[in-house]
Amino acid sequence: MALFKVTTKRFLLSGGKRLEAGMTAEVSFNGSTLPFSNSTVKAEIQRQFKMKYNVDFPVGYMNGNELKVEKL
């Protein structure tokens, strides 16, 4: 099981929800990369941001253009 650090690359505003550049969350996944196409991964990213910042992360922004992923 690998741990990944997911960081927002820029300011995001969607439906009144605000995420600043540099906000991070840690997500574990059983693989060497974190696939954004996996619905379980998207749900876990949303859950982690909700727990840490009390903000629902918009699913439409879960891609390589908006997020930086580092394997820890």
PyMOL Python script that loads the backbone (N, CA, C, O; Angstrom):
from pymol import cmd

cmd.read_pdbstr("""\
ATOM      1  N   MET A   1       0.851  -1.170   0.000  1.00  0.00           N
ATOM      2  CA  MET A   1       0.000   0.000   0.000  1.00  0.00           C
ATOM      3  C   MET A   1       0.899   1.235   0.000  1.00  0.00           C
ATOM      4  O   MET A   1       1.765   1.383   0.862  1.00  0.00           O
ATOM      5  N   ALA A   2       0.687   2.109  -0.964  1.00  0.00           N
ATOM      6  CA  ALA A   2       1.486   3.325  -1.079  1.00  0.00           C
ATOM      7  C   ALA A   2       0.687   4.529  -0.593  1.00  0.00           C
ATOM      8  O   ALA A   2      -0.543   4.541  -0.656  1.00  0.00           O
ATOM      9  N   LEU A   3       1.403   5.538  -0.108  1.00  0.00           N
ATOM     10  CA  LEU A   3       0.786   6.775   0.340  1.00  0.00           C
ATOM     11  C   LEU A   3       1.152   7.876  -0.645  1.00  0.00           C
ATOM     12  O   LEU A   3       2.319   8.038  -1.001  1.00  0.00           O
ATOM     13  N   PHE A   4       0.148   8.631  -1.084  1.00  0.00           N
ATOM     14  CA  PHE A   4       0.340   9.696  -2.052  1.00  0.00           C
ATOM     15  C   PHE A   4      -0.086  11.023  -1.442  1.00  0.00           C
ATOM     16  O   PHE A   4      -1.082  11.102  -0.724  1.00  0.00           O
ATOM     17  N   LYS A   5       0.685  12.061  -1.740  1.00  0.00           N
ATOM     18  CA  LYS A   5       0.345  13.416  -1.310  1.00  0.00           C
ATOM     19  C   LYS A   5      -0.262  14.129  -2.513  1.00  0.00           C
ATOM     20  O   LYS A   5       0.390  14.270  -3.547  1.00  0.00           O
ATOM     21  N   VAL A   6      -1.509  14.577  -2.381  1.00  0.00           N
ATOM     22  CA  VAL A   6      -2.230  15.262  -3.450  1.00  0.00           C
ATOM     23  C   VAL A   6      -2.283  16.741  -3.085  1.00  0.00           C
ATOM     24  O   VAL A   6      -2.769  17.099  -2.012  1.00  0.00           O
ATOM     25  N   THR A   7      -1.777  17.615  -3.987  1.00  0.00           N
ATOM     26  CA  THR A   7      -1.697  19.047  -3.736  1.00  0.00           C
ATOM     27  C   THR A   7      -2.412  19.812  -4.840  1.00  0.00           C
ATOM     28  O   THR A   7      -2.244  19.503  -6.019  1.00  0.00           O
ATOM     29  N   THR A   8      -3.209  20.809  -4.465  1.00  0.00           N
ATOM     30  CA  THR A   8      -3.849  21.650  -5.476  1.00  0.00           C
ATOM     31  C   THR A   8      -2.794  22.570  -6.077  1.00  0.00           C
ATOM     32  O   THR A   8      -1.986  23.158  -5.359  1.00  0.00           O
ATOM     33  N   LYS A   9      -2.811  22.688  -7.409  1.00  0.00           N
ATOM     34  CA  LYS A   9      -1.811  23.497  -8.104  1.00  0.00           C
ATOM     35  C   LYS A   9      -2.170  24.979  -8.135  1.00  0.00           C
ATOM     36  O   LYS A   9      -1.286  25.836  -8.181  1.00  0.00           O
ATOM     37  N   ARG A  10      -3.468  25.280  -8.111  1.00  0.00           N
ATOM     38  CA  ARG A  10      -3.893  26.679  -8.210  1.00  0.00           C
ATOM     39  C   ARG A  10      -5.171  26.879  -7.406  1.00  0.00           C
ATOM     40  O   ARG A  10      -5.772  25.920  -6.920  1.00  0.00           O
ATOM     41  N   PHE A  11      -5.573  28.127  -7.276  1.00  0.00           N
ATOM     42  CA  PHE A  11      -6.813  28.482  -6.612  1.00  0.00           C
ATOM     43  C   PHE A  11      -7.988  27.903  -7.392  1.00  0.00           C
ATOM     44  O   PHE A  11      -8.048  28.043  -8.614  1.00  0.00           O
ATOM     45  N   LEU A  12      -8.921  27.256  -6.702  1.00  0.00           N
ATOM     46  CA  LEU A  12     -10.099  26.666  -7.340  1.00  0.00           C
ATOM     47  C   LEU A  12     -11.351  27.201  -6.657  1.00  0.00           C
ATOM     48  O   LEU A  12     -11.448  27.202  -5.430  1.00  0.00           O
ATOM     49  N   LEU A  13     -12.310  27.657  -7.466  1.00  0.00           N
ATOM     50  CA  LEU A  13     -13.583  28.127  -6.954  1.00  0.00           C
ATOM     51  C   LEU A  13     -14.671  27.458  -7.770  1.00  0.00           C
ATOM     52  O   LEU A  13     -14.745  27.645  -8.985  1.00  0.00           O
ATOM     53  N   SER A  14     -15.516  26.679  -7.111  1.00  0.00           N
ATOM     54  CA  SER A  14     -16.560  25.943  -7.808  1.00  0.00           C
ATOM     55  C   SER A  14     -17.798  25.884  -6.928  1.00  0.00           C
ATOM     56  O   SER A  14     -17.775  25.282  -5.854  1.00  0.00           O
ATOM     57  N   GLY A  15     -18.873  26.507  -7.379  1.00  0.00           N
ATOM     58  CA  GLY A  15     -20.127  26.461  -6.628  1.00  0.00           C
ATOM     59  C   GLY A  15     -19.997  27.008  -5.221  1.00  0.00           C
ATOM     60  O   GLY A  15     -20.611  26.478  -4.295  1.00  0.00           O
ATOM     61  N   GLY A  16     -19.217  28.045  -5.043  1.00  0.00           N
ATOM     62  CA  GLY A  16     -19.026  28.626  -3.718  1.00  0.00           C
ATOM     63  C   GLY A  16     -17.994  27.909  -2.869  1.00  0.00           C
ATOM     64  O   GLY A  16     -17.719  28.328  -1.744  1.00  0.00           O
ATOM     65  N   LYS A  17     -17.425  26.846  -3.386  1.00  0.00           N
ATOM     66  CA  LYS A  17     -16.389  26.104  -2.660  1.00  0.00           C
ATOM     67  C   LYS A  17     -15.025  26.647  -3.081  1.00  0.00           C
ATOM     68  O   LYS A  17     -14.752  26.807  -4.271  1.00  0.00           O
ATOM     69  N   ARG A  18     -14.190  26.923  -2.116  1.00  0.00           N
ATOM     70  CA  ARG A  18     -12.912  27.573  -2.385  1.00  0.00           C
ATOM     71  C   ARG A  18     -11.771  26.692  -1.889  1.00  0.00           C
ATOM     72  O   ARG A  18     -11.737  26.293  -0.725  1.00  0.00           O
ATOM     73  N   LEU A  19     -10.844  26.400  -2.784  1.00  0.00           N
ATOM     74  CA  LEU A  19      -9.627  25.679  -2.417  1.00  0.00           C
ATOM     75  C   LEU A  19      -8.439  26.531  -2.854  1.00  0.00           C
ATOM     76  O   LEU A  19      -8.361  26.964  -4.004  1.00  0.00           O
ATOM     77  N   GLU A  20      -7.538  26.759  -1.944  1.00  0.00           N
ATOM     78  CA  GLU A  20      -6.359  27.567  -2.234  1.00  0.00           C
ATOM     79  C   GLU A  20      -5.265  26.703  -2.843  1.00  0.00           C
ATOM     80  O   GLU A  20      -5.228  25.491  -2.634  1.00  0.00           O
ATOM     81  N   ALA A  21      -4.382  27.333  -3.593  1.00  0.00           N
ATOM     82  CA  ALA A  21      -3.214  26.628  -4.138  1.00  0.00           C
ATOM     83  C   ALA A  21      -2.363  26.136  -2.973  1.00  0.00           C
ATOM     84  O   ALA A  21      -2.136  26.867  -2.009  1.00  0.00           O
ATOM     85  N   GLY A  22      -1.902  24.911  -3.065  1.00  0.00           N
ATOM     86  CA  GLY A  22      -1.034  24.351  -2.038  1.00  0.00           C
ATOM     87  C   GLY A  22      -1.738  23.541  -0.969  1.00  0.00           C
ATOM     88  O   GLY A  22      -1.078  22.991  -0.087  1.00  0.00           O
ATOM     89  N   MET A  23      -3.063  23.449  -1.022  1.00  0.00           N
ATOM     90  CA  MET A  23      -3.774  22.613  -0.060  1.00  0.00           C
ATOM     91  C   MET A  23      -3.443  21.153  -0.363  1.00  0.00           C
ATOM     92  O   MET A  23      -3.410  20.753  -1.527  1.00  0.00           O
ATOM     93  N   THR A  24      -3.199  20.360   0.675  1.00  0.00           N
ATOM     94  CA  THR A  24      -2.765  18.980   0.476  1.00  0.00           C
ATOM     95  C   THR A  24      -3.652  18.004   1.238  1.00  0.00           C
ATOM     96  O   THR A  24      -4.304  18.350   2.223  1.00  0.00           O
ATOM     97  N   ALA A  25      -3.648  16.786   0.749  1.00  0.00           N
ATOM     98  CA  ALA A  25      -4.290  15.672   1.434  1.00  0.00           C
ATOM     99  C   ALA A  25      -3.471  14.421   1.129  1.00  0.00           C
ATOM    100  O   ALA A  25      -2.845  14.322   0.073  1.00  0.00           O
ATOM    101  N   GLU A  26      -3.479  13.478   2.048  1.00  0.00           N
ATOM    102  CA  GLU A  26      -2.754  12.224   1.856  1.00  0.00           C
ATOM    103  C   GLU A  26      -3.763  11.121   1.556  1.00  0.00           C
ATOM    104  O   GLU A  26      -4.774  10.975   2.244  1.00  0.00           O
ATOM    105  N   VAL A  27      -3.464  10.348   0.508  1.00  0.00           N
ATOM    106  CA  VAL A  27      -4.357   9.275   0.060  1.00  0.00           C
ATOM    107  C   VAL A  27      -3.541   8.000  -0.097  1.00  0.00           C
ATOM    108  O   VAL A  27      -2.467   8.016  -0.699  1.00  0.00           O
ATOM    109  N   SER A  28      -4.048   6.896   0.442  1.00  0.00           N
ATOM    110  CA  SER A  28      -3.364   5.614   0.261  1.00  0.00           C
ATOM    111  C   SER A  28      -4.031   4.852  -0.878  1.00  0.00           C
ATOM    112  O   SER A  28      -5.245   4.927  -1.070  1.00  0.00           O
ATOM    113  N   PHE A  29      -3.215   4.118  -1.629  1.00  0.00           N
ATOM    114  CA  PHE A  29      -3.716   3.335  -2.751  1.00  0.00           C
ATOM    115  C   PHE A  29      -2.777   2.166  -2.980  1.00  0.00           C
ATOM    116  O   PHE A  29      -1.560   2.295  -2.844  1.00  0.00           O
ATOM    117  N   ASN A  30      -3.349   1.031  -3.328  1.00  0.00           N
ATOM    118  CA  ASN A  30      -2.563  -0.170  -3.555  1.00  0.00           C
ATOM    119  C   ASN A  30      -2.089  -0.199  -5.007  1.00  0.00           C
ATOM    120  O   ASN A  30      -2.664  -0.904  -5.836  1.00  0.00           O
ATOM    121  N   GLY A  31      -1.058   0.554  -5.310  1.00  0.00           N
ATOM    122  CA  GLY A  31      -0.496   0.623  -6.654  1.00  0.00           C
ATOM    123  C   GLY A  31       0.659   1.601  -6.678  1.00  0.00           C
ATOM    124  O   GLY A  31       0.907   2.300  -5.695  1.00  0.00           O
ATOM    125  N   SER A  32       1.366   1.656  -7.792  1.00  0.00           N
ATOM    126  CA  SER A  32       2.528   2.536  -7.892  1.00  0.00           C
ATOM    127  C   SER A  32       2.167   3.930  -8.388  1.00  0.00           C
ATOM    128  O   SER A  32       2.981   4.848  -8.283  1.00  0.00           O
ATOM    129  N   THR A  33       0.946   4.107  -8.933  1.00  0.00           N
ATOM    130  CA  THR A  33       0.463   5.420  -9.354  1.00  0.00           C
ATOM    131  C   THR A  33      -0.951   5.615  -8.821  1.00  0.00           C
ATOM    132  O   THR A  33      -1.609   4.657  -8.413  1.00  0.00           O
ATOM    133  N   LEU A  34      -1.407   6.854  -8.827  1.00  0.00           N
ATOM    134  CA  LEU A  34      -2.746   7.172  -8.349  1.00  0.00           C
ATOM    135  C   LEU A  34      -3.633   7.481  -9.552  1.00  0.00           C
ATOM    136  O   LEU A  34      -3.531   8.568 -10.120  1.00  0.00           O
ATOM    137  N   PRO A  35      -4.504   6.548  -9.955  1.00  0.00           N
ATOM    138  CA  PRO A  35      -5.324   6.741 -11.157  1.00  0.00           C
ATOM    139  C   PRO A  35      -6.561   7.612 -10.882  1.00  0.00           C
ATOM    140  O   PRO A  35      -7.423   7.232 -10.089  1.00  0.00           O
ATOM    141  N   PHE A  36      -6.643   8.771 -11.535  1.00  0.00           N
ATOM    142  CA  PHE A  36      -7.791   9.655 -11.355  1.00  0.00           C
ATOM    143  C   PHE A  36      -9.052   9.095 -12.001  1.00  0.00           C
ATOM    144  O   PHE A  36     -10.154   9.557 -11.705  1.00  0.00           O
ATOM    145  N   SER A  37      -8.905   8.105 -12.881  1.00  0.00           N
ATOM    146  CA  SER A  37     -10.063   7.508 -13.540  1.00  0.00           C
ATOM    147  C   SER A  37     -10.810   6.535 -12.626  1.00  0.00           C
ATOM    148  O   SER A  37     -11.930   6.133 -12.941  1.00  0.00           O
ATOM    149  N   ASN A  38     -10.217   6.163 -11.526  1.00  0.00           N
ATOM    150  CA  ASN A  38     -10.807   5.218 -10.572  1.00  0.00           C
ATOM    151  C   ASN A  38     -11.771   5.966  -9.642  1.00  0.00           C
ATOM    152  O   ASN A  38     -11.367   6.905  -8.957  1.00  0.00           O
ATOM    153  N   SER A  39     -13.031   5.556  -9.617  1.00  0.00           N
ATOM    154  CA  SER A  39     -14.035   6.247  -8.802  1.00  0.00           C
ATOM    155  C   SER A  39     -13.740   6.126  -7.301  1.00  0.00           C
ATOM    156  O   SER A  39     -14.080   7.026  -6.532  1.00  0.00           O
ATOM    157  N   THR A  40     -13.122   5.042  -6.886  1.00  0.00           N
ATOM    158  CA  THR A  40     -12.749   4.869  -5.483  1.00  0.00           C
ATOM    159  C   THR A  40     -11.686   5.885  -5.086  1.00  0.00           C
ATOM    160  O   THR A  40     -11.727   6.433  -3.984  1.00  0.00           O
ATOM    161  N   VAL A  41     -10.733   6.137  -5.983  1.00  0.00           N
ATOM    162  CA  VAL A  41      -9.676   7.120  -5.722  1.00  0.00           C
ATOM    163  C   VAL A  41     -10.289   8.513  -5.615  1.00  0.00           C
ATOM    164  O   VAL A  41      -9.936   9.272  -4.712  1.00  0.00           O
ATOM    165  N   LYS A  42     -11.192   8.858  -6.514  1.00  0.00           N
ATOM    166  CA  LYS A  42     -11.850  10.170  -6.476  1.00  0.00           C
ATOM    167  C   LYS A  42     -12.620  10.356  -5.173  1.00  0.00           C
ATOM    168  O   LYS A  42     -12.560  11.421  -4.558  1.00  0.00           O
ATOM    169  N   ALA A  43     -13.339   9.328  -4.759  1.00  0.00           N
ATOM    170  CA  ALA A  43     -14.102   9.406  -3.515  1.00  0.00           C
ATOM    171  C   ALA A  43     -13.179   9.584  -2.317  1.00  0.00           C
ATOM    172  O   ALA A  43     -13.502  10.328  -1.391  1.00  0.00           O
ATOM    173  N   GLU A  44     -12.037   8.911  -2.326  1.00  0.00           N
ATOM    174  CA  GLU A  44     -11.089   9.025  -1.212  1.00  0.00           C
ATOM    175  C   GLU A  44     -10.446  10.405  -1.176  1.00  0.00           C
ATOM    176  O   GLU A  44     -10.246  10.960  -0.096  1.00  0.00           O
ATOM    177  N   ILE A  45     -10.116  10.971  -2.340  1.00  0.00           N
ATOM    178  CA  ILE A  45      -9.560  12.333  -2.391  1.00  0.00           C
ATOM    179  C   ILE A  45     -10.586  13.307  -1.824  1.00  0.00           C
ATOM    180  O   ILE A  45     -10.242  14.159  -1.005  1.00  0.00           O
ATOM    181  N   GLN A  46     -11.834  13.192  -2.248  1.00  0.00           N
ATOM    182  CA  GLN A  46     -12.895  14.057  -1.727  1.00  0.00           C
ATOM    183  C   GLN A  46     -13.023  13.911  -0.214  1.00  0.00           C
ATOM    184  O   GLN A  46     -13.142  14.906   0.502  1.00  0.00           O
ATOM    185  N   ARG A  47     -13.000  12.690   0.265  1.00  0.00           N
ATOM    186  CA  ARG A  47     -13.143  12.429   1.701  1.00  0.00           C
ATOM    187  C   ARG A  47     -12.004  13.043   2.503  1.00  0.00           C
ATOM    188  O   ARG A  47     -12.228  13.630   3.561  1.00  0.00           O
ATOM    189  N   GLN A  48     -10.782  12.907   1.997  1.00  0.00           N
ATOM    190  CA  GLN A  48      -9.619  13.446   2.708  1.00  0.00           C
ATOM    191  C   GLN A  48      -9.646  14.970   2.774  1.00  0.00           C
ATOM    192  O   GLN A  48      -9.339  15.547   3.818  1.00  0.00           O
ATOM    193  N   PHE A  49     -10.015  15.636   1.660  1.00  0.00           N
ATOM    194  CA  PHE A  49     -10.117  17.094   1.679  1.00  0.00           C
ATOM    195  C   PHE A  49     -11.260  17.540   2.599  1.00  0.00           C
ATOM    196  O   PHE A  49     -11.140  18.562   3.275  1.00  0.00           O
ATOM    197  N   LYS A  50     -12.350  16.796   2.633  1.00  0.00           N
ATOM    198  CA  LYS A  50     -13.481  17.116   3.508  1.00  0.00           C
ATOM    199  C   LYS A  50     -13.066  16.993   4.971  1.00  0.00           C
ATOM    200  O   LYS A  50     -13.403  17.854   5.784  1.00  0.00           O
ATOM    201  N   MET A  51     -12.337  15.930   5.312  1.00  0.00           N
ATOM    202  CA  MET A  51     -11.891  15.735   6.693  1.00  0.00           C
ATOM    203  C   MET A  51     -10.904  16.810   7.130  1.00  0.00           C
ATOM    204  O   MET A  51     -10.988  17.313   8.250  1.00  0.00           O
ATOM    205  N   LYS A  52      -9.975  17.160   6.255  1.00  0.00           N
ATOM    206  CA  LYS A  52      -8.898  18.077   6.624  1.00  0.00           C
ATOM    207  C   LYS A  52      -9.332  19.540   6.593  1.00  0.00           C
ATOM    208  O   LYS A  52      -8.982  20.308   7.489  1.00  0.00           O
ATOM    209  N   TYR A  53     -10.101  19.938   5.557  1.00  0.00           N
ATOM    210  CA  TYR A  53     -10.444  21.344   5.356  1.00  0.00           C
ATOM    211  C   TYR A  53     -11.943  21.641   5.433  1.00  0.00           C
ATOM    212  O   TYR A  53     -12.342  22.802   5.344  1.00  0.00           O
ATOM    213  N   ASN A  54     -12.776  20.614   5.599  1.00  0.00           N
ATOM    214  CA  ASN A  54     -14.230  20.758   5.599  1.00  0.00           C
ATOM    215  C   ASN A  54     -14.733  21.410   4.304  1.00  0.00           C
ATOM    216  O   ASN A  54     -15.604  22.279   4.328  1.00  0.00           O
ATOM    217  N   VAL A  55     -14.166  20.972   3.179  1.00  0.00           N
ATOM    218  CA  VAL A  55     -14.550  21.464   1.853  1.00  0.00           C
ATOM    219  C   VAL A  55     -14.750  20.260   0.949  1.00  0.00           C
ATOM    220  O   VAL A  55     -13.900  19.370   0.893  1.00  0.00           O
ATOM    221  N   ASP A  56     -15.875  20.231   0.241  1.00  0.00           N
ATOM    222  CA  ASP A  56     -16.105  19.175  -0.747  1.00  0.00           C
ATOM    223  C   ASP A  56     -15.325  19.505  -2.009  1.00  0.00           C
ATOM    224  O   ASP A  56     -15.599  20.506  -2.671  1.00  0.00           O
ATOM    225  N   PHE A  57     -14.355  18.664  -2.340  1.00  0.00           N
ATOM    226  CA  PHE A  57     -13.536  18.883  -3.525  1.00  0.00           C
ATOM    227  C   PHE A  57     -14.359  18.542  -4.768  1.00  0.00           C
ATOM    228  O   PHE A  57     -14.892  17.436  -4.851  1.00  0.00           O
ATOM    229  N   PRO A  58     -14.483  19.461  -5.744  1.00  0.00           N
ATOM    230  CA  PRO A  58     -15.277  19.183  -6.948  1.00  0.00           C
ATOM    231  C   PRO A  58     -14.658  18.072  -7.796  1.00  0.00           C
ATOM    232  O   PRO A  58     -13.468  18.120  -8.109  1.00  0.00           O
ATOM    233  N   VAL A  59     -15.452  17.085  -8.164  1.00  0.00           N
ATOM    234  CA  VAL A  59     -14.961  15.944  -8.947  1.00  0.00           C
ATOM    235  C   VAL A  59     -14.378  16.392 -10.283  1.00  0.00           C
ATOM    236  O   VAL A  59     -13.420  15.786 -10.765  1.00  0.00           O
ATOM    237  N   GLY A  60     -14.928  17.426 -10.885  1.00  0.00           N
ATOM    238  CA  GLY A  60     -14.452  17.900 -12.182  1.00  0.00           C
ATOM    239  C   GLY A  60     -13.019  18.395 -12.176  1.00  0.00           C
ATOM    240  O   GLY A  60     -12.402  18.507 -13.236  1.00  0.00           O
ATOM    241  N   TYR A  61     -12.477  18.692 -11.003  1.00  0.00           N
ATOM    242  CA  TYR A  61     -11.100  19.178 -10.898  1.00  0.00           C
ATOM    243  C   TYR A  61     -10.106  18.084 -10.542  1.00  0.00           C
ATOM    244  O   TYR A  61      -8.937  18.371 -10.285  1.00  0.00           O
ATOM    245  N   MET A  62     -10.553  16.845 -10.524  1.00  0.00           N
ATOM    246  CA  MET A  62      -9.648  15.748 -10.178  1.00  0.00           C
ATOM    247  C   MET A  62      -8.945  15.232 -11.424  1.00  0.00           C
ATOM    248  O   MET A  62      -9.350  14.233 -12.017  1.00  0.00           O
ATOM    249  N   ASN A  63      -7.877  15.937 -11.810  1.00  0.00           N
ATOM    250  CA  ASN A  63      -7.079  15.533 -12.957  1.00  0.00           C
ATOM    251  C   ASN A  63      -5.664  16.070 -12.789  1.00  0.00           C
ATOM    252  O   ASN A  63      -5.382  16.839 -11.870  1.00  0.00           O
ATOM    253  N   GLY A  64      -4.797  15.662 -13.675  1.00  0.00           N
ATOM    254  CA  GLY A  64      -3.390  16.044 -13.609  1.00  0.00           C
ATOM    255  C   GLY A  64      -3.132  17.517 -13.831  1.00  0.00           C
ATOM    256  O   GLY A  64      -2.081  18.021 -13.435  1.00  0.00           O
ATOM    257  N   ASN A  65      -4.069  18.226 -14.457  1.00  0.00           N
ATOM    258  CA  ASN A  65      -3.898  19.662 -14.688  1.00  0.00           C
ATOM    259  C   ASN A  65      -4.126  20.471 -13.418  1.00  0.00           C
ATOM    260  O   ASN A  65      -3.544  21.544 -13.255  1.00  0.00           O
ATOM    261  N   GLU A  66      -4.956  19.974 -12.529  1.00  0.00           N
ATOM    262  CA  GLU A  66      -5.321  20.711 -11.320  1.00  0.00           C
ATOM    263  C   GLU A  66      -4.611  20.222 -10.067  1.00  0.00           C
ATOM    264  O   GLU A  66      -4.493  20.962  -9.091  1.00  0.00           O
ATOM    265  N   LEU A  67      -4.135  18.977 -10.086  1.00  0.00           N
ATOM    266  CA  LEU A  67      -3.534  18.372  -8.904  1.00  0.00           C
ATOM    267  C   LEU A  67      -2.129  17.865  -9.168  1.00  0.00           C
ATOM    268  O   LEU A  67      -1.832  17.341 -10.241  1.00  0.00           O
ATOM    269  N   LYS A  68      -1.285  18.027  -8.187  1.00  0.00           N
ATOM    270  CA  LYS A  68       0.070  17.467  -8.232  1.00  0.00           C
ATOM    271  C   LYS A  68       0.066  16.275  -7.282  1.00  0.00           C
ATOM    272  O   LYS A  68      -0.385  16.378  -6.141  1.00  0.00           O
ATOM    273  N   VAL A  69       0.574  15.143  -7.765  1.00  0.00           N
ATOM    274  CA  VAL A  69       0.591  13.918  -6.958  1.00  0.00           C
ATOM    275  C   VAL A  69       2.042  13.492  -6.738  1.00  0.00           C
ATOM    276  O   VAL A  69       2.815  13.374  -7.689  1.00  0.00           O
ATOM    277  N   GLU A  70       2.399  13.265  -5.490  1.00  0.00           N
ATOM    278  CA  GLU A  70       3.729  12.782  -5.130  1.00  0.00           C
ATOM    279  C   GLU A  70       3.576  11.486  -4.352  1.00  0.00           C
ATOM    280  O   GLU A  70       2.713  11.376  -3.481  1.00  0.00           O
ATOM    281  N   LYS A  71       4.393  10.530  -4.660  1.00  0.00           N
ATOM    282  CA  LYS A  71       4.404   9.292  -3.887  1.00  0.00           C
ATOM    283  C   LYS A  71       5.323   9.486  -2.703  1.00  0.00           C
ATOM    284  O   LYS A  71       6.479   9.880  -2.863  1.00  0.00           O
ATOM    285  N   LEU A  72       4.809   9.208  -1.504  1.00  0.00           N
ATOM    286  CA  LEU A  72       5.609   9.384  -0.279  1.00  0.00           C
ATOM    287  C   LEU A  72       6.281   8.087   0.133  1.00  0.00           C
ATOM    288  O   LEU A  72       6.991   8.052   1.138  1.00  0.00           O
TER     289      LEU A  72
END
""", "prot")
cmd.dss("prot")
cmd.show_as("cartoon", "prot")
cmd.util.cbc("prot")
cmd.orient("prot")
